[in-house]
Amino acid sequence: MGLQGAKILVVGGGSGIGFSVAKTALGEGAEVTIASTNADKLADASARLGGVATAVLDITDETAVAAFFAGSGIYDHIVSTAGDWGEGGRGPVAELDMKKAEDLFRVRLWGSAILAKHGAARLNAGGSLTFTGGMSAWRPAKGSVMATAMAGSLAHLTLGLAKELAPLRVNAVFPGGVATEVYEVLSDSTKAAWQARFASFPLPRIGEPDEVAEAFLYLMKAGYTTGQILQVDGGSMLAG
Ligand SMILES: NC(=O)c1ccc[n+]([C@@H]2O[C@H](COP(=O)([O-])OP(=O)(O)OC[C@H]3O[C@@H](n4cnc5c(N)ncnc54)[C@H](OP(=O)(O)O)[C@@H]3O)[C@@H](O)[C@H]2O)c1
């Protein structure tokens, strides 16, 4: 099952990992639509991708997501790399602002659930949904209790949906550190802290977006694979 001619919606495709997924899928002959909240960013990304379709879509807005799918065509695959960084929800647990911590779940957990609820009916037989979590689900860092809880709950959302929506396939990619635009604008000291975190991993470096994109392409093509969390993080489970 290749991607030649496959219709793919990449939510979050205007930047970072999602942009790489869109670019790599286009390279395999797919027909790609990129979606996210910022129209200018999407237009810029579309131009860099040679002019793909774009859709302004906030996956936390259920009414908007329902309206989008009511008017959309049928897809073969839906990928979401949509995410925010939720810094407000981080810090020692005793000092957490619980409202901001709650917000941390909004795009990645609730947005993914909303996308599945309304997107599944617009998928062809044999189609797939692929979400994006993060390494903190299994390798928590101090000060990231709620990010860990959010990533863990996304893993379990994936399992539940894989059962519920079968024979549609539902999987997720859980990256480690990835050198997307978000990483590139960090200060040198923050970059050094990131690199130090990965130093004891079997692959002791930050990953490239295209390396992570390969995992999404695999999960779209892998017709006998569902309910899987694919960790693309340089071997975090074997660290140190
Ligand atoms: N980079 C890393 O090191 C790393 C590591 C582990 C996990 N992750 C996870 O991987 C995902 C992608 O990361 P990235 O580095 O590629 O980040 P990114 O470049 O910031 O990409 C996230 C995308 O999500 C879109 N988005 C945000 N809120 C949205 C919403 N409500 N509805 C629809 N789209 C929305 C953004 O576009 P708009 O601004 O246009 O909405 C943006 O294009 C994130 O979930 C992140 O937490 C990243």
The ligand as a Gaussian input file, in Angstrom:
#p B3LYP/6-31G(d) Opt

LIG

0 1
 N       10.006000      19.415000      18.077000
 C       10.203000      18.593000      19.116000
 O       11.305000      18.494000      19.688000
 C        9.079000      17.723000      19.624000
 C        9.372000      16.730000      20.561000
 C        8.349000      15.923000      21.048000
 C        7.056000      16.146000      20.629000
 N        6.792000      17.128000      19.743000
 C        5.406000      17.340000      19.344000
 O        5.304000      17.224000      17.945000
 C        4.290000      18.116000      17.465000
 C        4.877000      18.980000      16.354000
 O        6.013000      19.662000      16.843000
 P        6.799000      20.701000      15.940000
 O        8.158000      20.850000      16.492000
 O        6.611000      20.369000      14.513000
 O        5.989000      22.034000      16.326000
 P        5.376000      23.214000      15.459000
 O        6.284000      23.566000      14.322000
 O        5.008000      24.266000      16.434000
 O        4.087000      22.555000      14.808000
 C        2.861000      22.510000      15.456000
 C        1.801000      22.908000      14.453000
 O        0.531000      22.805000      15.092000
 C       -0.299000      23.819000      14.564000
 N       -1.361000      24.054000      15.546000
 C       -1.230000      24.546000      16.800000
 N       -2.418000      24.626000      17.407000
 C       -3.331000      24.147000      16.516000
 C       -4.732000      23.966000      16.558000
 N       -5.456000      24.306000      17.652000
 N       -5.348000      23.457000      15.478000
 C       -4.643000      23.126000      14.362000
 N       -3.311000      23.281000      14.266000
 C       -2.660000      23.787000      15.331000
 C        0.624000      25.006000      14.345000
 O        0.207000      25.862000      13.289000
 P       -0.642000      27.223000      13.537000
 O        0.198000      28.117000      14.381000
 O       -0.870000      27.730000      12.151000
 O       -1.913000      26.781000      14.188000
 C        1.924000      24.324000      13.934000
 O        2.065000      24.248000      12.535000
 C        3.801000      18.925000      18.677000
 O        2.639000      18.323000      19.168000
 C        4.921000      18.752000      19.668000
 O        4.459000      18.843000      20.998000
 C        7.768000      17.918000      19.213000

